Amino acid sequence: MTKLIYFAWVRERIGKAEEDVDLPAEVKTVSDLLLWLKSRGEEFEAALQHPEVIRVAINQEHVGHREAVAGARCPTCSRRPISTSLPRSRR
């Protein structure tokens, strides 16, 4: 199970702050994750229309879109936290 935490502009567009999901096996990188999220409905598609401007953090550290999502962990919980937000200049 992976914990996804949404911030700011992304959170407002999709209508939720966080969720726990089972990522499909084909989701191996941040880029894969964003593509998969876009397929989950109109609100996700609209929020992630320009994935190149979405900032993602794994374990509270910003990472590039080529970063692997496997092994993301949280020291205070058993779920793997991944958060997304839009950079300040694009809000």
C-alpha positions, 0 to 999 in steps of 0.5 A, spaced: 500 500 500 502 506 498 500 513 501 499 519 496 499 526 499 496 531 495 498 539 496 495 545 494 493 546 487 493 538 485 489 537 492 484 542 490 483 540 483 482 532 485 478 534 491 482 530 496 488 531 501 491 524 501 489 516 499 492 509 500 492 506 493 495 499 491 500 501 485 500 497 479 506 493 477 507 497 471 508 504 475 516 504 477 517 511 476 514 518 478 513 519 471 509 512 471 505 514 477 503 521 474 501 517 467 497 512 472 494 518 476 491 521 470 488 515 467 484 515 474 478 520 472 477 527 469 479 530 476 486 527 475 487 528 468 485 536 469 490 536 475 496 533 471 495 536 464 502 538 465 505 533 469 512 536 467 510 542 472 508 537 478 513 537 483 513 530 487 517 528 494 518 521 496 520 520 503 519 528 504 525 529 499 523 532 492 525 527 486 525 527 479 520 524 474 525 518 473 526 517 480 523 510 482 517 509 487 519 502 489 522 502 496 519 509 498 518 509 506 516 513 512 519 512 518 513 513 522 508 509 518 508 502 514 505 506 508 510 509 503 508 516 502 509 520 496 506 527 495 505 531 489 504 539 488 505 544 483 511 549 484 509 556 486 510 559 480 505 555 476 499 556 482 
